[in-house]
């Protein structure tokens, strides 16, 4: 029996995620084996340019999707926040395991809290979303581009004598680096990226056997949440090039989605919130996007 092949990037975090998925899959496909197929993406190859200068869309996912389409892999394992919302013909989001932490972590060797930063402090991040939200909160900050994997960015914190860096809480926790978190930023102003903390599993639409396996490992509350978030992002037409964040809460039979759209310089912010039925996450996301556009977000998305 051929192994079930998982396409993944080769970073330590990507490998953690792929191995986590493999562990979830093995009891479901015995006696079939699981094999990792490591794929180098353009986002891994080009480290001297900001992600926004590379087009933003699919820099960490396109190569893995191509491996899925040409049969080198059966499942693509993505950090869901990196996966564009625009569909690829022949592929589908087949499964989402239980979500990890969704927060953004403030990491500093000099200051105990974000509020302790002095005027003009230098913060490192590769995310336009984090840059805009940091500047909206503190226009005096100097934001520098910080590329590389988690370990590289932690090293640059010291090597470049930065006041702080901001990283995803999930990545640090998954790599056993939670102790490096100085504190978690308040998500009322540092809204997580769409899909942050979630792992997205893509498969071919016509691979019904794999689709059934991924459906059986899917965590329904996580899938509900990310479907609403991604529907909102899709309707806005946004991605890595637009600072957009969102927060989902699930309570009984209802889903509440709060989202914000920021100008790249952080000066403007538009936020809206919407509650709707939990079994209609796509409708909730699309309606919230319409409200954001009506409130003025359209001008920031041009």
Protein Blocks (a to p, Z undefined) as FASTA:
>chain_A
ZZddddddfbfklmmmmmmmmmmmmmmmocbdcdddddddfklmmmkbcfklnnonoplm
mmmmmmmmnopafbdcddfklpcfbdcehiacfbdcddddfbdcdddfkbfbfklpcghi
acddfbfklmmmmmmmmmmbccdddeddfklmmmmmmmnopabdcddfklmmmnopmmmp
mbdcdfklmccdehihiacddddfklmmlmmmmmmmpcfklmmmmmmmmmmmmmnopafk
bccddddddehjaccdddddddfklmaccdddddddfklmmlmmmmmmmmmmmnopmmmm
ZZ
